Amino acid sequence: MGVNVMRHINCKNYINLDCEKGMCARCKAIVPIDGEGSEGCSEFRAADKCGNCKNFSNPDKYGIGTCTGLEKENWSYATMGAFTCSGYKAR
């Protein structure tokens, strides 16, 4: 599943609680990571993840691609959080 899919886990408002659920920071509801009820809501905002960055390219079938946004080009997972990355640029 890609990082652009509108699921709670791919939203900036998602707070992870454990391996199967999280919380919406906006409405404080407990939401599942996947399956029934995991669809994003009208307040969905794409999370800062490598797969949503302009510097991420050429992902393979596993979501491993190339990051060109830092000093040295390297591989990266599309689903990796980029909220502290100095090279992150939203698409």
ROMARZA-947123 format. One record per atom (N, C-alpha, C): residue in one letter; residue number from 0; atom name; z, y negated, x. Coordinates in steps of 0.02 Angstrom, whole numbers, padded with zeros to 5 digits, m for minus. Example, Ala and Ser with C-alpha at 12.3 -4.5 7.8 and 13.67 -1.06 7.14 Angstrom:
BEGIN
+----+-----+----+--------+--------+--------+
: aa :   i : at :      z :      y :      x :
+----+-----+----+--------+--------+--------+
:  a :   0 :  N :  00390 :  00284 :  00660 :
:  a :   0 : CA :  00390 :  00225 :  00615 :
:  a :   0 :  C :  00390 :  00165 :  00660 :
:  s :   1 :  N :  00354 :  00112 :  00642 :
:  s :   1 : CA :  00357 :  00053 :  00684 :
:  s :   1 :  C :  00394 : m00002 :  00645 :
+----+-----+----+--------+--------+--------+
//
This chain:
BEGIN
+----+-----+----+--------+--------+--------+
: aa :   i : at :      z :      y :      x :
+----+-----+----+--------+--------+--------+
:  m :   0 :  N :  00000 :  00059 :  00042 :
:  m :   0 : CA :  00000 :  00000 :  00000 :
:  m :   0 :  C :  00000 : m00062 :  00044 :
:  g :   1 :  N : m00042 : m00109 :  00030 :
:  g :   1 : CA : m00050 : m00168 :  00071 :
:  g :   1 :  C :  00004 : m00221 :  00058 :
:  v :   2 :  N :  00007 : m00269 :  00103 :
:  v :   2 : CA :  00056 : m00322 :  00096 :
:  v :   2 :  C :  00035 : m00374 :  00045 :
:  n :   3 :  N : m00027 : m00372 :  00023 :
:  n :   3 : CA : m00051 : m00420 : m00026 :
:  n :   3 :  C : m00041 : m00397 : m00097 :
:  v :   4 :  N : m00017 : m00336 : m00107 :
:  v :   4 : CA : m00004 : m00309 : m00173 :
:  v :   4 :  C :  00056 : m00346 : m00202 :
:  m :   5 :  N :  00050 : m00368 : m00265 :
:  m :   5 : CA :  00104 : m00405 : m00296 :
:  m :   5 :  C :  00160 : m00359 : m00318 :
:  r :   6 :  N :  00205 : m00344 : m00273 :
:  r :   6 : CA :  00264 : m00304 : m00285 :
:  r :   6 :  C :  00324 : m00346 : m00261 :
:  h :   7 :  N :  00381 : m00334 : m00290 :
:  h :   7 : CA :  00441 : m00372 : m00270 :
:  h :   7 :  C :  00452 : m00370 : m00195 :
:  i :   8 :  N :  00442 : m00312 : m00164 :
:  i :   8 : CA :  00455 : m00305 : m00093 :
:  i :   8 :  C :  00409 : m00349 : m00049 :
:  n :   9 :  N :  00353 : m00371 : m00076 :
:  n :   9 : CA :  00306 : m00413 : m00039 :
:  n :   9 :  C :  00314 : m00487 : m00055 :
:  c :  10 :  N :  00369 : m00506 : m00086 :
:  c :  10 : CA :  00381 : m00575 : m00108 :
:  c :  10 :  C :  00433 : m00609 : m00064 :
:  k :  11 :  N :  00425 : m00674 : m00053 :
:  k :  11 : CA :  00473 : m00713 : m00014 :
:  k :  11 :  C :  00542 : m00714 : m00048 :
:  n :  12 :  N :  00544 : m00704 : m00113 :
:  n :  12 : CA :  00606 : m00707 : m00150 :
:  n :  12 :  C :  00644 : m00641 : m00151 :
:  y :  13 :  N :  00619 : m00590 : m00118 :
:  y :  13 : CA :  00649 : m00523 : m00118 :
:  y :  13 :  C :  00704 : m00518 : m00065 :
:  i :  14 :  N :  00762 : m00492 : m00084 :
:  i :  14 : CA :  00817 : m00479 : m00037 :
:  i :  14 :  C :  00829 : m00404 : m00038 :
:  n :  15 :  N :  00820 : m00371 :  00018 :
:  n :  15 : CA :  00830 : m00298 :  00021 :
:  n :  15 :  C :  00904 : m00280 :  00016 :
:  l :  16 :  N :  00920 : m00232 : m00026 :
:  l :  16 : CA :  00990 : m00209 : m00032 :
:  l :  16 :  C :  01000 : m00141 :  00000 :
:  d :  17 :  N :  00953 : m00094 : m00012 :
:  d :  17 : CA :  00957 : m00028 :  00018 :
:  d :  17 :  C :  00887 :  00002 :  00018 :
:  c :  18 :  N :  00882 :  00068 :  00028 :
:  c :  18 : CA :  00817 :  00100 :  00036 :
:  c :  18 :  C :  00777 :  00107 : m00028 :
:  e :  19 :  N :  00805 :  00091 : m00086 :
:  e :  19 : CA :  00767 :  00098 : m00148 :
:  e :  19 :  C :  00768 :  00038 : m00194 :
:  k :  20 :  N :  00807 : m00013 : m00178 :
:  k :  20 : CA :  00809 : m00071 : m00222 :
:  k :  20 :  C :  00825 : m00135 : m00183 :
:  g :  21 :  N :  00813 : m00191 : m00217 :
:  g :  21 : CA :  00828 : m00256 : m00190 :
:  g :  21 :  C :  00848 : m00303 : m00245 :
:  m :  22 :  N :  00851 : m00367 : m00229 :
:  m :  22 : CA :  00869 : m00417 : m00279 :
:  m :  22 :  C :  00821 : m00475 : m00275 :
:  c :  23 :  N :  00804 : m00503 : m00333 :
:  c :  23 : CA :  00763 : m00562 : m00335 :
:  c :  23 :  C :  00808 : m00623 : m00323 :
:  a :  24 :  N :  00793 : m00662 : m00272 :
:  a :  24 : CA :  00835 : m00720 : m00256 :
:  a :  24 :  C :  00831 : m00774 : m00309 :
:  r :  25 :  N :  00778 : m00773 : m00350 :
:  r :  25 : CA :  00771 : m00824 : m00402 :
:  r :  25 :  C :  00811 : m00809 : m00464 :
:  c :  26 :  N :  00805 : m00747 : m00490 :
:  c :  26 : CA :  00838 : m00730 : m00553 :
:  c :  26 :  C :  00898 : m00685 : m00545 :
:  k :  27 :  N :  00911 : m00662 : m00483 :
:  k :  27 : CA :  00968 : m00619 : m00467 :
:  k :  27 :  C :  00965 : m00549 : m00498 :
:  a :  28 :  N :  00906 : m00528 : m00521 :
:  a :  28 : CA :  00896 : m00462 : m00550 :
:  a :  28 :  C :  00889 : m00410 : m00496 :
:  i :  29 :  N :  00915 : m00350 : m00508 :
:  i :  29 : CA :  00905 : m00293 : m00463 :
:  i :  29 :  C :  00836 : m00265 : m00478 :
:  v :  30 :  N :  00795 : m00257 : m00425 :
:  v :  30 : CA :  00726 : m00234 : m00434 :
:  v :  30 :  C :  00712 : m00175 : m00388 :
:  p :  31 :  N :  00671 : m00127 : m00411 :
:  p :  31 : CA :  00654 : m00070 : m00369 :
:  p :  31 :  C :  00602 : m00088 : m00317 :
:  i :  32 :  N :  00603 : m00052 : m00261 :
:  i :  32 : CA :  00553 : m00063 : m00208 :
:  i :  32 :  C :  00484 : m00041 : m00230 :
:  d :  33 :  N :  00481 :  00017 : m00264 :
:  d :  33 : CA :  00416 :  00041 : m00288 :
:  d :  33 :  C :  00425 :  00077 : m00354 :
:  g :  34 :  N :  00369 :  00098 : m00383 :
:  g :  34 : CA :  00372 :  00133 : m00447 :
:  g :  34 :  C :  00378 :  00085 : m00506 :
:  e :  35 :  N :  00401 :  00110 : m00562 :
:  e :  35 : CA :  00407 :  00071 : m00623 :
:  e :  35 :  C :  00454 :  00011 : m00613 :
:  g :  36 :  N :  00431 : m00047 : m00634 :
:  g :  36 : CA :  00471 : m00108 : m00628 :
:  g :  36 :  C :  00465 : m00144 : m00562 :
:  s :  37 :  N :  00423 : m00120 : m00516 :
:  s :  37 : CA :  00418 : m00151 : m00450 :
:  s :  37 :  C :  00364 : m00205 : m00447 :
:  e :  38 :  N :  00328 : m00215 : m00502 :
:  e :  38 : CA :  00275 : m00265 : m00504 :
:  e :  38 :  C :  00304 : m00335 : m00496 :
:  g :  39 :  N :  00270 : m00377 : m00459 :
:  g :  39 : CA :  00292 : m00446 : m00449 :
:  g :  39 :  C :  00288 : m00486 : m00514 :
:  c :  40 :  N :  00326 : m00539 : m00517 :
:  c :  40 : CA :  00327 : m00581 : m00577 :
:  c :  40 :  C :  00284 : m00643 : m00567 :
:  s :  41 :  N :  00286 : m00689 : m00615 :
:  s :  41 : CA :  00246 : m00750 : m00611 :
:  s :  41 :  C :  00270 : m00797 : m00555 :
:  e :  42 :  N :  00330 : m00785 : m00528 :
:  e :  42 : CA :  00357 : m00825 : m00473 :
:  e :  42 :  C :  00341 : m00795 : m00404 :
:  f :  43 :  N :  00298 : m00743 : m00402 :
:  f :  43 : CA :  00281 : m00709 : m00339 :
:  f :  43 :  C :  00253 : m00758 : m00288 :
:  r :  44 :  N :  00280 : m00754 : m00226 :
:  r :  44 : CA :  00254 : m00792 : m00169 :
:  r :  44 :  C :  00249 : m00743 : m00111 :
:  a :  45 :  N :  00190 : m00735 : m00083 :
:  a :  45 : CA :  00180 : m00687 : m00030 :
:  a :  45 :  C :  00228 : m00698 :  00028 :
:  a :  46 :  N :  00261 : m00645 :  00049 :
:  a :  46 : CA :  00309 : m00648 :  00105 :
:  a :  46 :  C :  00273 : m00659 :  00171 :
:  d :  47 :  N :  00308 : m00687 :  00219 :
:  d :  47 : CA :  00281 : m00696 :  00286 :
:  d :  47 :  C :  00282 : m00629 :  00322 :
:  k :  48 :  N :  00226 : m00594 :  00319 :
:  k :  48 : CA :  00217 : m00530 :  00352 :
:  k :  48 :  C :  00154 : m00534 :  00394 :
:  c :  49 :  N :  00151 : m00494 :  00446 :
:  c :  49 : CA :  00093 : m00496 :  00491 :
:  c :  49 :  C :  00027 : m00489 :  00454 :
:  g :  50 :  N :  00024 : m00446 :  00404 :
:  g :  50 : CA : m00037 : m00435 :  00367 :
:  g :  50 :  C : m00060 : m00496 :  00328 :
:  n :  51 :  N : m00016 : m00546 :  00318 :
:  n :  51 : CA : m00034 : m00607 :  00283 :
:  n :  51 :  C : m00048 : m00665 :  00331 :
:  c :  52 :  N : m00053 : m00650 :  00395 :
:  c :  52 : CA : m00063 : m00701 :  00447 :
:  c :  52 :  C : m00136 : m00707 :  00467 :
:  k :  53 :  N : m00158 : m00768 :  00481 :
:  k :  53 : CA : m00226 : m00781 :  00503 :
:  k :  53 :  C : m00240 : m00749 :  00571 :
:  n :  54 :  N : m00187 : m00737 :  00610 :
:  n :  54 : CA : m00195 : m00709 :  00677 :
:  n :  54 :  C : m00194 : m00633 :  00678 :
:  f :  55 :  N : m00189 : m00601 :  00620 :
:  f :  55 : CA : m00189 : m00528 :  00616 :
:  f :  55 :  C : m00258 : m00504 :  00595 :
:  s :  56 :  N : m00286 : m00455 :  00632 :
:  s :  56 : CA : m00354 : m00432 :  00617 :
:  s :  56 :  C : m00362 : m00357 :  00632 :
:  n :  57 :  N : m00415 : m00330 :  00606 :
:  n :  57 : CA : m00437 : m00261 :  00618 :
:  n :  57 :  C : m00384 : m00208 :  00603 :
:  p :  58 :  N : m00351 : m00210 :  00545 :
:  p :  58 : CA : m00303 : m00156 :  00531 :
:  p :  58 :  C : m00338 : m00090 :  00520 :
:  d :  59 :  N : m00306 : m00036 :  00543 :
:  d :  59 : CA : m00334 :  00031 :  00531 :
:  d :  59 :  C : m00307 :  00057 :  00465 :
:  k :  60 :  N : m00319 :  00120 :  00450 :
:  k :  60 : CA : m00298 :  00149 :  00386 :
:  k :  60 :  C : m00222 :  00152 :  00379 :
:  y :  61 :  N : m00186 :  00144 :  00434 :
:  y :  61 : CA : m00113 :  00145 :  00432 :
:  y :  61 :  C : m00083 :  00074 :  00432 :
:  g :  62 :  N : m00126 :  00023 :  00433 :
:  g :  62 : CA : m00102 : m00046 :  00432 :
:  g :  62 :  C : m00084 : m00073 :  00501 :
:  i :  63 :  N : m00106 : m00039 :  00553 :
:  i :  63 : CA : m00093 : m00063 :  00621 :
:  i :  63 :  C : m00154 : m00103 :  00643 :
:  g :  64 :  N : m00142 : m00166 :  00660 :
:  g :  64 : CA : m00197 : m00210 :  00679 :
:  g :  64 :  C : m00181 : m00247 :  00743 :
:  t :  65 :  N : m00219 : m00299 :  00756 :
:  t :  65 : CA : m00213 : m00339 :  00816 :
:  t :  65 :  C : m00186 : m00408 :  00800 :
:  c :  66 :  N : m00136 : m00429 :  00838 :
:  c :  66 : CA : m00108 : m00496 :  00833 :
:  c :  66 :  C : m00135 : m00538 :  00891 :
:  t :  67 :  N : m00166 : m00594 :  00874 :
:  t :  67 : CA : m00193 : m00639 :  00926 :
:  t :  67 :  C : m00157 : m00706 :  00925 :
:  g :  68 :  N : m00101 : m00710 :  00890 :
:  g :  68 : CA : m00066 : m00774 :  00882 :
:  g :  68 :  C : m00013 : m00790 :  00934 :
:  l :  69 :  N :  00000 : m00744 :  00979 :
:  l :  69 : CA :  00050 : m00756 :  01030 :
:  l :  69 :  C :  00018 : m00760 :  01099 :
:  e :  70 :  N :  00058 : m00771 :  01149 :
:  e :  70 : CA :  00032 : m00779 :  01217 :
:  e :  70 :  C : m00010 : m00720 :  01239 :
:  k :  71 :  N :  00013 : m00659 :  01222 :
:  k :  71 : CA : m00023 : m00599 :  01241 :
:  k :  71 :  C : m00045 : m00562 :  01177 :
:  e :  72 :  N : m00108 : m00543 :  01173 :
:  e :  72 : CA : m00134 : m00505 :  01117 :
:  e :  72 :  C : m00102 : m00436 :  01117 :
:  n :  73 :  N : m00082 : m00412 :  01057 :
:  n :  73 : CA : m00048 : m00348 :  01053 :
:  n :  73 :  C : m00059 : m00319 :  00983 :
:  w :  74 :  N : m00038 : m00257 :  00973 :
:  w :  74 : CA : m00044 : m00225 :  00908 :
:  w :  74 :  C :  00017 : m00243 :  00866 :
:  s :  75 :  N :  00009 : m00236 :  00799 :
:  s :  75 : CA :  00062 : m00253 :  00753 :
:  s :  75 :  C :  00052 : m00215 :  00688 :
:  y :  76 :  N :  00107 : m00201 :  00652 :
:  y :  76 : CA :  00102 : m00172 :  00585 :
:  y :  76 :  C :  00092 : m00228 :  00534 :
:  a :  77 :  N :  00048 : m00216 :  00486 :
:  a :  77 : CA :  00035 : m00266 :  00434 :
:  a :  77 :  C :  00098 : m00282 :  00394 :
:  t :  78 :  N :  00142 : m00233 :  00386 :
:  t :  78 : CA :  00201 : m00242 :  00345 :
:  t :  78 :  C :  00261 : m00272 :  00382 :
:  m :  79 :  N :  00253 : m00285 :  00447 :
:  m :  79 : CA :  00309 : m00312 :  00486 :
:  m :  79 :  C :  00324 : m00384 :  00465 :
:  g :  80 :  N :  00388 : m00398 :  00457 :
:  g :  80 : CA :  00409 : m00465 :  00439 :
:  g :  80 :  C :  00393 : m00515 :  00495 :
:  a :  81 :  N :  00366 : m00572 :  00476 :
:  a :  81 : CA :  00346 : m00623 :  00524 :
:  a :  81 :  C :  00383 : m00689 :  00513 :
:  f :  82 :  N :  00439 : m00687 :  00480 :
:  f :  82 : CA :  00475 : m00747 :  00461 :
:  f :  82 :  C :  00504 : m00785 :  00521 :
:  t :  83 :  N :  00510 : m00753 :  00579 :
:  t :  83 : CA :  00534 : m00787 :  00639 :
:  t :  83 :  C :  00479 : m00793 :  00692 :
:  c :  84 :  N :  00418 : m00774 :  00676 :
:  c :  84 : CA :  00364 : m00774 :  00725 :
:  c :  84 :  C :  00337 : m00844 :  00737 :
:  s :  85 :  N :  00335 : m00865 :  00799 :
:  s :  85 : CA :  00310 : m00932 :  00815 :
:  s :  85 :  C :  00234 : m00938 :  00808 :
:  g :  86 :  N :  00199 : m00881 :  00806 :
:  g :  86 : CA :  00126 : m00882 :  00799 :
:  g :  86 :  C :  00102 : m00871 :  00728 :
:  y :  87 :  N :  00148 : m00863 :  00680 :
:  y :  87 : CA :  00128 : m00849 :  00611 :
:  y :  87 :  C :  00094 : m00909 :  00578 :
:  k :  88 :  N :  00036 : m00895 :  00547 :
:  k :  88 : CA : m00001 : m00945 :  00507 :
:  k :  88 :  C : m00024 : m00911 :  00444 :
:  a :  89 :  N :  00002 : m00933 :  00387 :
:  a :  89 : CA : m00016 : m00903 :  00323 :
:  a :  89 :  C : m00090 : m00908 :  00309 :
:  r :  90 :  N : m00117 : m00856 :  00279 :
:  r :  90 : CA : m00189 : m00857 :  00259 :
:  r :  90 :  C : m00198 : m00903 :  00200 :
+----+-----+----+--------+--------+--------+
//
